[in-house]
Amino acid sequence: MKRKNVTAEQILTTLVHLDETESQSNFRRLQKKWSRWRLSESEHQWLDMTECRFIGEGNHEIAVFTFSRHLRLSRLMGRAEFPVWVAAGPTWSDRWHDMDGMPYRDLPIIGIFRGIGDSAGFLEPFRVLAVIGCANAQFVYDELAKRVPSLSDEGQAGRSTFGNPRFRQIQGPIKPLLDAVAEVTALPCPLLRPIAPTSTGACVSISLDDLCCLARSFQSCVETVADVLGQGKHVVYAYTFSALEDAASLAGDEFYPVKVGWARVAQDVETPSQAATSRVLGQVVLPEPVRIIGLLACSDGPATEARLHRRLKPRRITAIAKEWFASNRGNIHRLMKEYAA
């Protein structure tokens, strides 16, 4: 990532790769395994493979990943625990077949990282800690859940994938999890039973329970710590990841990454705060604590947002998504107060 000024440089030191050479070496290992899947160098903007461990063999894959912001916060707090997500690859060719009995194309673990939808809130690459290869991802995942209780239904669920376990967020050090992985991958691994083709159209693995669990996980991750300024049918909002603000506070940093955007307010249906929360929820890639630190109701969201962006431009952060700036609660509040009607 490029650094535009001193402030942005201070912020981005928490987001860049620790060892670019190691990351590229691990990435090329994925390229070699999945040579038919056209993994390009552009994937580096999404994947940080610096500390990735490859465990086991097989065309089924499970990923263990986090973000650098959580690693930095855990180190500043002097503890080994941090949020980690565990997810199986989205498609297994030996399980899903089309109507002619032909298996679907192999899709490696990288598929779950490509399918994140709205990337507006995506600040930094996924830090991939492990890629687990096996012959039966369902068996390995279930056995892991016996050894790591937070991988069971008590864990925080993320988006459902096609026919596979959902993302699960666990809180803890990485070593016990990887020790459990080593133990499970040493077990005899039964082949996965294929699912017979159906004539009823697309077959998806999702239920109302999945949707309710997903909604609860995402709703609970957004905290609003700002009052609404101004009035109008639109709202300009500013938010940050809680881990970034907390790490800045512990390290004595004045600024941290802040996203600034706008949303329409459904009149007589939702408040500006609710409208902003809904928009932010659509931009959060995974369930993790987010803080809305600024809310400005206005009559023209795009124009007001553009004014704020111009004021913040000297502190723009070059990241995967746009509209991220090095700022803080006080700075955002002062700027929004100037434009409040």
C-alpha positions in Angstrom: 0.0 0.0 0.0 1.2 3.5 -0.8 1.6 6.1 1.9 0.7 9.7 1.1 1.8 11.6 4.2 3.2 11.2 7.7 -0.2 10.7 9.3 -1.2 8.0 6.8 2.2 6.4 7.2 1.7 6.1 10.9 -1.7 4.5 10.3 -0.6 2.1 7.5 2.3 0.6 9.5 -0.4 -1.5 11.1 -1.8 -2.7 7.8 1.1 -3.5 5.5 2.7 -7.0 5.2 5.4 -7.9 7.7 7.3 -10.0 5.2 6.5 -9.4 1.6 8.9 -12.2 0.4 7.2 -14.8 2.6 3.8 -13.7 1.6 4.6 -14.1 -2.1 6.2 -17.5 -1.5 3.0 -18.8 0.2 0.8 -17.2 -2.4 2.7 -19.0 -5.2 2.2 -22.2 -3.3 -1.6 -21.7 -3.8 -1.0 -20.8 -7.4 0.8 -24.0 -8.0 -1.9 -26.1 -6.3 -4.7 -24.4 -8.1 -3.0 -23.8 -11.5 -6.3 -24.1 -13.4 -8.1 -21.5 -11.3 -6.1 -18.4 -12.6 -4.8 -17.0 -9.3 -3.3 -13.7 -10.3 -0.9 -11.3 -8.6 -3.8 -8.9 -8.1 -5.0 -11.3 -5.4 -2.3 -9.8 -3.2 -4.6 -6.9 -2.5 -7.0 -9.3 -0.8 -4.7 -11.8 0.8 -1.8 -11.4 3.2 -0.1 -14.8 3.3 2.8 -13.6 5.5 2.3 -16.1 8.4 0.3 -18.7 6.6 0.9 -22.4 7.5 -0.2 -25.2 5.0 -1.4 -28.2 6.9 -2.6 -31.5 5.4 -3.2 -32.5 1.8 -6.4 -32.8 -0.3 -8.8 -30.8 -2.5 -11.0 -29.8 0.3 -9.8 -26.7 2.2 -10.5 -24.9 5.4 -9.1 -21.4 6.0 -8.1 -19.8 9.3 -7.8 -16.0 9.0 -8.0 -12.7 10.8 -7.0 -9.0 10.2 -3.8 -7.3 11.2 -5.7 -4.8 13.3 -6.7 -7.6 15.7 -3.1 -8.8 16.0 -1.8 -5.3 16.8 -4.5 -4.7 19.4 -3.8 -8.1 21.1 -0.1 -7.3 21.2 -0.7 -3.8 22.7 -2.9 -5.4 25.3 -0.2 -7.9 26.2 -2.4 -11.0 25.5 -2.3 -13.9 23.0 -6.0 -13.9 22.2 -7.6 -12.2 19.2 -10.6 -12.9 16.8 -10.0 -15.6 14.3 -12.4 -16.8 11.6 -12.6 -20.4 10.4 -14.4 -21.3 7.2 -14.5 -24.2 4.7 -14.1 -23.7 0.9 -17.4 -22.8 -0.9 -17.6 -25.8 -3.3 -16.4 -29.4 -3.2 -16.3 -31.0 -6.6 -16.7 -34.6 -5.3 -19.9 -33.7 -3.4 -21.9 -31.4 -5.8 -22.9 -32.7 -9.2 -25.0 -31.3 -12.1 -28.0 -33.1 -13.7 -25.7 -35.1 -15.9 -23.7 -36.4 -12.9 -20.7 -34.3 -13.6 -18.9 -32.7 -10.6 -18.8 -29.0 -10.4 -15.4 -27.3 -11.1 -12.9 -27.3 -8.2 -13.1 -24.1 -6.2 -10.2 -23.6 -3.7 -10.4 -21.7 -0.4 -9.7 -18.4 -2.1 -13.3 -18.5 -3.4 -14.6 -17.4 0.0 -12.4 -14.3 -0.1 -13.4 -13.3 -3.5 -17.1 -13.5 -2.8 -17.4 -10.7 -0.2 -19.9 -8.6 -2.1 -19.8 -4.9 -1.2 -16.2 -4.1 -0.5 -16.7 -0.4 0.5 -15.8 -1.2 4.1 -12.8 -3.4 3.2 -9.7 -1.7 4.6 -6.9 -4.3 4.6 -6.2 -7.8 3.3 -7.3 -10.9 5.0 -4.4 -12.2 7.0 -4.5 -15.9 6.2 -3.0 -17.9 9.1 -3.5 -21.4 7.9 -4.8 -23.3 4.9 -5.9 -26.8 5.9 -6.0 -29.4 3.1 -8.0 -32.6 3.5 -10.2 -35.2 1.8 -13.4 -34.4 3.8 -13.7 -30.8 5.1 -17.0 -31.6 6.8 -15.4 -34.4 8.8 -12.3 -32.2 9.7 -14.5 -29.3 10.7 -16.8 -31.4 12.9 -13.8 -33.0 14.6 -12.3 -29.6 15.2 -15.5 -28.4 16.7 -15.2 -31.2 19.3 -11.8 -29.9 20.3 -12.5 -26.2 20.0 -15.9 -25.6 21.6 -16.3 -22.1 20.1 -16.5 -23.6 16.6 -19.8 -25.2 17.5 -23.1 -23.4 17.5 -22.0 -21.2 20.4 -19.5 -19.6 18.1 -20.4 -16.3 16.3 -21.7 -17.2 12.8 -21.0 -15.3 9.7 -22.4 -15.6 6.2 -23.5 -19.1 5.1 -21.6 -20.7 2.2 -22.9 -23.0 -0.5 -23.3 -26.4 1.2 -20.5 -25.9 3.8 -20.1 -24.8 7.4 -20.5 -21.1 8.0 -17.8 -18.7 9.0 -17.1 -19.1 12.7 -15.4 -16.5 14.8 -13.5 -17.7 17.8 -11.6 -15.7 20.4 -8.3 -17.2 21.5 -4.6 -17.8 20.7 -3.8 -19.4 17.4 -1.5 -22.2 18.7 -4.2 -24.4 20.4 -6.3 -24.2 17.3 -3.4 -25.3 15.0 -2.5 -28.0 17.5 -6.1 -29.3 17.2 -5.8 -29.1 13.4 -2.7 -31.2 13.5 -4.4 -33.8 15.7 -7.5 -34.0 13.5 -5.7 -34.1 10.1 -3.8 -37.2 11.5 -7.0 -39.1 11.9 -8.3 -41.5 9.2 -10.4 -39.3 7.0 -13.5 -40.9 5.4 -14.5 -39.9 2.0 -17.3 -37.3 1.7 -20.6 -38.8 0.5 -21.7 -37.1 -2.7 -25.1 -35.5 -2.9 -27.3 -36.9 -5.7 -28.5 -34.4 -8.3 -32.0 -33.1 -8.0 -34.5 -32.0 -10.6 -35.9 -29.1 -8.5 -33.5 -26.5 -9.6 -30.6 -25.0 -7.5 -29.8 -26.6 -4.3 -28.5 -24.3 -1.5 -27.6 -25.0 2.1 -29.3 -22.2 4.0 -32.2 -22.1 6.4 -34.2 -19.5 8.4 -32.0 -20.4 11.4 -29.0 -19.4 9.3 -30.6 -16.1 8.4 -31.6 -15.3 11.9 -28.2 -16.1 13.3 -26.5 -14.1 10.6 -28.8 -11.1 11.3 -28.1 -11.2 15.1 -24.3 -11.5 14.5 -24.1 -8.5 12.3 -26.6 -6.3 14.2 -24.7 -6.8 17.4 -21.4 -5.7 15.9 -22.3 -2.1 15.3 -22.1 0.5 18.2 -23.2 4.1 17.7 -21.2 6.5 19.8 -22.3 9.8 18.2 -25.4 12.0 18.3 -27.1 13.1 15.1 -26.3 16.6 14.0 -28.4 18.5 11.5 -31.6 17.6 9.8 -32.6 16.2 6.4 -33.6 13.2 4.3 -30.0 12.0 4.0 -27.3 11.1 6.5 -23.5 11.3 6.2 -21.9 8.8 8.5 -18.3 8.0 9.7 -17.3 4.7 11.3 -14.2 2.8 12.2 -13.4 -0.7 13.4 -13.3 -0.8 17.2 -9.9 -2.6 17.1 -8.4 0.3 15.3 -9.6 3.0 17.7 -8.7 0.9 20.7 -5.2 0.2 19.4 -4.6 3.9 18.6 -5.6 4.8 22.2 -3.3 2.2 23.7 -0.4 3.2 21.4 -0.9 6.9 21.9 -1.7 7.5 18.2 -3.8 10.6 17.5 -5.4 9.2 14.3 -6.8 6.0 13.0 -8.6 4.9 9.8 -12.2 6.2 9.4 -14.7 5.5 6.7 -17.0 8.4 5.5 -20.1 7.7 3.4 -23.7 8.6 3.1 -27.2 6.9 3.1 -30.8 7.8 2.4 -33.2 7.9 5.4 -36.6 6.2 4.8 -38.9 9.0 6.0 -41.3 8.0 8.8 -39.7 4.5 8.8 -36.2 4.9 10.2 -34.0 7.4 12.0 -30.7 8.8 10.5 -28.9 6.5 13.0 -30.8 3.5 11.8 -30.2 4.3 8.1 -26.5 4.7 8.8 -26.4 1.4 10.7 -28.1 -0.4 7.8 -25.6 1.0 5.3 -22.6 0.1 7.5 -23.9 -3.4 8.0 -23.9 -3.8 4.2 -20.2 -2.9 4.1 -18.9 -5.0 7.0 -17.2 -8.1 5.5 -17.3 -10.2 8.7 -19.1 -9.8 12.1 -16.6 -7.7 14.2 -17.1 -4.6 16.4 -17.6 -1.4 14.5 -18.2 2.1 15.9 -20.2 4.8 14.2 -18.4 7.9 15.4 -20.2 10.6 13.4 -23.7 11.2 12.1 -24.8 14.3 10.0 -28.4 14.5 8.7 -28.6 16.8 5.6 -30.7 17.5 2.6 -28.0 16.5 0.0 -26.0 13.5 1.1 -23.6 13.2 -2.0 -22.8 17.0 -1.9 -22.2 17.0 1.9 -20.1 13.8 1.7 -18.0 15.4 -1.1 -17.3 18.5 1.1 -16.2 16.3 4.0 -14.0 14.3 1.7 -12.3 17.4 0.3 -11.6 18.6 3.9 -10.2 15.2 4.8 -8.3 14.6 1.5 -4.8 15.5 3.0 -5.3 12.5 5.3 -6.7 10.1 2.7 -5.6 6.5 3.2 -4.7 4.4 0.2 -6.5 1.1 0.9 -8.5 -1.6 -0.9 -11.7 0.4 -0.6 -12.1 4.1 -1.1 -13.2 6.9 1.2 -10.9 5.9 4.2 -9.1 8.7 6.0 -6.8 9.1 9.0 -9.0 10.9 11.6 -10.6 10.5 15.0 -13.9 11.2 16.8 -13.1 14.8 17.7 -12.0 15.8 14.2 -15.1 14.2 12.6 -17.4 15.8 15.1 -15.9 19.3 14.4 -16.2 18.9 10.7 -19.8 17.7 10.8 -20.8 20.4 13.2 -19.6 23.0 10.6 -22.1 21.6 8.0 -25.0 21.0 10.4 -28.1 22.9 9.3 
